[in-house]
Amino acid sequence: MTATILITGSTGLIGFRVLLAALAGGHNVRYTVRSEDKARVVSSNPAVQKLAPGDRLSPVIIPDFTVDGAFDSALQGVTHIIHAGSPVPMPDYEPMTQIFQPTLKISSGLLASALKSPTVKRVIITSSIVSNLGLVPPPTAVSATTRVPLPDPLPVAFEGGVFEAYILGKIVEMHDSDAFVRAQKPHFTVSHVVPGYTFGRNELALDSAMMSAQNSSNNFLMVGLLGGEMPFPIHGGFAHIDDVADAHLRVAFLQPKAGEPMDFGLATKVDYATIFDHVEKAFPKAVAAGVFKKGKVPTLPVEYDSSDVTKLLGGKLKSFESAVVDVAAQYLEKLGVEKA
């Protein structure tokens, strides 16, 4: 079936890849952005132009996603919503007002607007494995169905900074969305796609400078590829961007029945100390020439059950090695260096 899909977060790694996959699948896509400039970032991108979407792709300019009714008009005639856009923990953000509160307001506002649109069938919310792991990962495996208990009371400030605000925002959003479904019994179904740290080719990175500094979660890989050092460990649960995009669209077109999974997580266990090993194996000439230098990315071990997504995608998930090679190959491409 041809759907009309509203996608948020289209100027980010996951949202943009989902947008490309939806267009490639023949669907009509509306994407929300805050400005005309942001709309052009998407519409002018070479990967979008290559697909020649014509009038199947259209932007919706919403200057403030957090205001009541922000998405009302955008959802007219929409059949599926993929909400891949929520604040990320940028170091200079104010934790409460720029991360925690908008995370909750945007999701709840989108659901409230969907209630007013009778054409909406499915709402998919992109979360993160931290929503299931909590502030301190447990020693036992969790999955997308895991709900971390809410703090009581909810914090009024975040001493742990932007990452604490990000994690608690994801935890609370899951509880709030569950409560919305129970209370409102909407005419659509709601599911979460819950990826780990997502790596892979990013078509939004148009040159080598963007590859190393404006590359979403791939920035962590670039630290390990270019001789940098992360000041803190990152969760050792990874997802390849190809699998993440595929999972979003597959979950969007599911028709889950009572008792079947509603939320789907994908995070393969990884040790980031292997980043440079994969690069040395794939691109020995570039390593010898000093293009790549071994960095340090510490790993915070986690246990995560991705069996539902593995089954959904029809088998084995893509490897961490393939993601590292994809990112390194794109960097060489942007530098104009031979891939060897």
Secondary structure, DSSP 8 states (H G I E B T S, - for coil): ---EEEEE-TTSHHHHHHHHHHHHTT-EEEEEESSHHHHHHHHT-HHHHHH--GGGEEEEE-S-TTSTTTTTGGGTT--EEEE-------TTS-IIIIIIHHHHHHHHHHHHHHHT-TT--EEEEE--THHHH-SS--SS-B-TT------SS--SS-TTHHHHHHHHHHHHHHHHHHHHHHHH--SSEEEEEEESEEES--TT--SHHHHHHS-TTHHHHHHHHBT-B-SS-EESEEEEHHHHHHHHHHHHT----TTS---EEE-EE--GGGHHHHHHHH-HHHHHTTSSB--B--EE---B--HHHHHHTTS----HHHHHHHHHHHHHHHHT----
